[in-house]
Amino acid sequence: MYENEIIYIKNAIKNAMDKELDKNKNSVNSNTSMKPTIPDVNLFINSMNNSVFEKVIFQDREDGRVNNFYYQTVFENWAITRIEEFTSSNQFGERTKWMRLFIKMYCEHLNRITIKIATGAHFNFKNKPKWDSNYTGGFLDLFHFLDYSSGYNNTIDSLLMTLKLNWNEDPIRATKMQSYCIDRIKEMKRMVEVNYFIKKDNPIFIYYDEIIERIEKSIDIELTKVLLKEKKQQTPKTDSEKVKFVLAIIGDNKWNATSPVFHHIKGVLSQNQISSKEARNIMLDLKGMHSPDVNRNVVEPIIEYLERIDFDIPNDSYLKNEEESQHPKHDPNMWNVECYNLFKYLFENYYKKTKRQITNIWFYLKEVEVDKYVFIATKDVYSDFIKTNYQIELKNWDKAPLKYAEKDLGTMNNHRINYEDSLK
């Protein structure tokens, strides 16, 4: 498909989606034209662990104000960790700054609202005066955040519109951004439950679920899959396309280079959806277009590099919804989201139907020295997980140390690097 046709399709889809957004927004405004109902404070109180909450929140400061330091510290530590993770991996490229704003503005605002509401409810429980200014005021802030009434800034709609605009520029990256936002709101729900002592049946979670649902609807993942398929069909076919690709692979390397650079190559492969093996063949086919010096100093070292890295076309399984995925939902009692995503990638790309490879994945996740991957499952828990979800029974946990160190460890490391590159 020609480039102008792809642009036409993307613009047509954007216009259709913008109309749908306007329709949905009008529907929301029409349904919420009356003041939204604030949940009964007693319902909120009954779904809080008030005894534990009190030990933290009633550590009054010298000036008499309530000490929310504990809650702010929990959130800030979480925010710092998350920002460092996606900044170091550069998985969102030029949109890294916006993702930092998502954490620091939207997530932090939602966190402050939650603390304010919970504090007001607990004040009511302790017969503290002016509890309603926190409880009712917090819910009004939440309704403004959800744009239940017009005329407010920094609402959830501005987040949704940003995702849509990013989708128009780069559907694949925008889908990753959408998925990341959903995962972080889900994580905040869990953080609120564990650290803020609010139980699962608390009415505040209705609004967390609404935010997740609206983010899920902001981008049509089926349309993204269509564009991903079109992108995969754009791999170089004609001679002119192949020449353009070879020049991109060569990059800034000069004909007299003594130490050619390769740092840009994986990005070119990923952008063109080409494996290192296919790229090597194209480079070999077009060696005749270069001078002997270019071939000797640049092209041949690049071909050797392509043979060494074993880069495959990034797996697009992150675009599958839960119904289509062969994997179960994430279980935080086994691993964090990042580690589980790495497991799925290894299962789909490293595992070739031998049970030893599945146990090797367990050893690898236990030993991988990358801070963002948190793996806590024991052998028994992991075995039960594999048996329940993949109908594979693990009995032999022999690591075969020599083979593991000489071959398997390096292979899984290469897969991890390819996985991380696919997120950039």
C-alpha positions, 0 to 999 in steps of 0.5 A: 500500500502506498504511503499516501493511501495509508495517510488517507486511511489514518486520517479517515479513521481519526475523523471517525474516532473524533466524531465518536469521542464527541458523541460519547462526551455529549452522552456523558454530559447529558447523563450527568447534567444533574449533580452526581450522587456522592456515596454515603459516608458510612458505606465508605467508612465500613470499607476502610480499615479504620484502626490501621488508618488511624495509626498513620493519619492521626500523627498530628504535626506541630502546627496541628494539621493532619500528617499525610506524609506516609501516603505522599511518601508511598505515592512518590516512591512509586512515581519515582520508580515508574518514571525511572523505568520508562525513562531509562528504557526510552520505550516511549521515545519522544513521548517520554516527557508526556508519560512523565506528566501522566504520572506527575499530574494525572496519577498524583492528582487522583492520589491526592483526591483519594487521600482527601476523601478517605481522610474525610470519611475517617474524620466522620468515623472519629466524630471530627468536625468539618469532615464533610469539607474533605469528604464531599470536597474530595468527591467534587474534585473527583467529579471535576477530574472525570469532567462530570461538569464542563469548564474544568481543566486537567480532566481525564478528557485531556488525557484521552485526547492526548492519546488520540492525537498520539495515535494519529501520529504513531498508532503502535506507540500510542497503543503502548502508551494506552496500555501503560496508562491502564496498567498504572491506574490498576496498580494505583488501585492495588496500592490504595488497597494495600497501603491506604487501608481501603478494602476492595468493596469501597465505592472509590474503586468504581471511579478507578474502574471508570477511568480504566474503561474510558482509557480502554475506549480511547483507542480502538485496538482493532484499528491499530492491528490493521495499521500494524499489518499494513506496516509489516507489508511495507518491508523493502521489496523493490530495488529502490526500497532496498537501496534506501534501507541499506543506506539507513543501515549504513547510517553515519558510517563513513567509507574510511571508518576504522570503527563502524558504529551499530547502535542505530541498526536495531532501530532501523530493523524494528522500524522496517519490521525486518529480521537481522537475517533478512537485512543481512541478505539485502546487504549481501545482494547490494554489495555491488552498489558500494566501492571496495573501501565501503564494503571492506570498512562498513558493509562487511562489519555490518553484515557480521554484526547482523549475523551476531545479533539474531534480531527477529521481528518484534512480537506484537502480542502486547496488542492482544486483548485478554480474550485472544491472549494465550496467557492468563491475567497478571498475578502480582503475587508471582511477579510485577507487570514488567517481569510478567511481560518478559515471561510472556515474550520468552514463552512465545519466542524462546520456548520451543516445546521442551520442558527444560526451556520452561524451567530455564525461564524460571532460573533466568527470571530469578537471576536476571540483574535488571531492577525493573523485573521483580520475580517472587514465585517459588518453583512450586508456585511457578509449576502450578502456574504452568500446569494450570494455564498451559497444561504442562507438568514440570517434574525435572528441575535439572539446570544442566549448568554447563549448557545453561551457561554456554547457550541458554543464558546468552539466548535468553539475554538476547531475547530480553534485549530484543523484547526491550528494543521492541518497546522503544 
